[in-house]
Amino acid sequence: MPALPELEGVTHRHVEVEGIRLHVAEAGAGRPVVLVHGWPQHWWYWRRVIPPLAAERRVICLDLRGFGWSDAPPGRYDKATFAADIVGLLDALEIERTDLVAHDWGAWAGFLACLDHPDRFRSYLALNMYPPWPERRPSPGAALGLWRLWYQVVLATPGLGQTLVRRTDFAKRVITTGAVHPEAWTEADLESFANVLREPARARASVQLYRTFLLRELAPYASGAHRGRRLTVPTLLLHGTRDVAVDHRHLGDWQEWADRMSVELRDDSGHFIAEELPGVVADRALSLARAEL
């Protein structure tokens, strides 16, 4: 495995959850806030968000199973398992309640965790991900937007997906595509993300992540499997409109099912908003944490 990147004030350890060793990076002290990344990244995604949060909070950055320095066991890599891992981590760390910040697939898992265990989350800052409730009557624009899934189909293809992740710079190109602030990444940052995924078990995890979504999770989501389930955790969805993967124009019917949720759209960011706008993300996370909820 590649060496862990270093950030001042951050410590590292592994926590066992249901027989899986999950890597966590920690900093600061005080009331906890848990940060969860998406594909194709790991805890280093939060490198510019950690310092301002850690000035006030105990920051806990989770590497999802199959990513970073966590175990990469065989399996489907469904998002409900990611959600269970988040809650399992809270149990293992004896944290009764936390604020949550999550991006991409981590944010999908975050929505599920908040739906399943609302008592465990004081607030939720979701970054660039669809909420669990799609449009009841999808517009023609939503159908045309299916082209955005092209990279998922490629990654989900056995053989091809692993080859792209292990043998090419595909992951690095995905991160920077559509960026408003390409200077947000150094080559070392991009290599940190790509190198870990080149390990065979983690490359397989990436394939399984997208195969599971396309073959098992997309249809239930599109048919409204979560309609009727209310989100009661105070939530802000912060979304960069230059995102080429998640279309801000089709965020679904969240107003009907989310009691205390709002959406903030930012025209000055693409998909990887915590890297392009770290100050904004940290500010919104702290504002939620300070609020009398």
Summary of the structure (lengths in Angstrom):
residues: 293
radius of gyration: 17.5
end to end distance: 41.9
largest distance: 50.4
contacts: 1018
relative contact order: 0.16
helix: 45%
strand: 18%
